[in-house]
Amino acid sequence: MSIPCPRCQTPFTPGATSCPGCGSSLLLEAVPGGTEPTCAVHPTLRSLATCERCGAFACARCLRSGARGEAVCEACLAREPNLPVPWDEREELGTFKAFWKTCVNVLLRPEFFSRARAEGSASSSLLFVLLCSLPPCFVTGLTYLGMFSFMPAMFPIPRAEDQPNVPFEWIGVAAFVASILLGPVMAVATTVLGAGLDHLVLRMGNVTRGFQVTLRAHALSQAPWVLGVVPFIGTQVAPFWALVARVFAYRGLHRTTWGVAVAGALLGPGLLCCLCGGSYIAAVMFFVSQFGGN
């Protein structure tokens, strides 16, 4: 929300103490006995707006922007929930315990996002993603290792005497190493890309908080991927559980509505699916048209 300057009517953002248009001070002295409302905290200063939460008159010194861009007084802003998540308390709890407690909260009590601290460093968020990706990557790599190791015995492939032996065991080892090394890197990269797309959608929903809040919400919502320790089933359940957690995270950390949170969580992945699926279909149709008649 922007408020017009009393002198030149140029809009200014709550929190400013000077007009961006004329440069004059917004800390205007109240006229004794005048009809202009005065600030509830600083009665010697004129009120420029009322707090949209408590309705109190507020001067430029007291006005702030709320989570949804609304004009609020400093007292109401201070009462906003700002509790740290366990992941923020790694020094006190230890990394493993902080990680585990955060995962439990996201999985079983996602409403805690409405009381959680919104701000967090990008490195902290990406480290959480990295740890979440390790269980599914390890189990997936182990599954491939086992499949390729036992494949020759379970499904013998007939071959000519002069045909070289296919080293399935080494293929399994290569798949295991690739899953362990490349999987976490891909998880971090897709998190940054996904959070960027989601943030564009959230900005269209009038969300005012920065990209780091979206990245933090996106990263914390990936806690369900620890279910990847359960072979096959875990990796099927985790994406849907994480999507639900992301809706709670966007609503809670951005302090926005359910509609905006759902749009932020769904439209980005939906757009990627359409682009990737459309590209795949176009490529298939191209090759069919080129080589279908041969």
Order of alpha helices (4+ residues) and beta strands (2+ residues): beta-beta-beta-beta-beta-beta-alpha-alpha-alpha-alpha-alpha-alpha-alpha-alpha
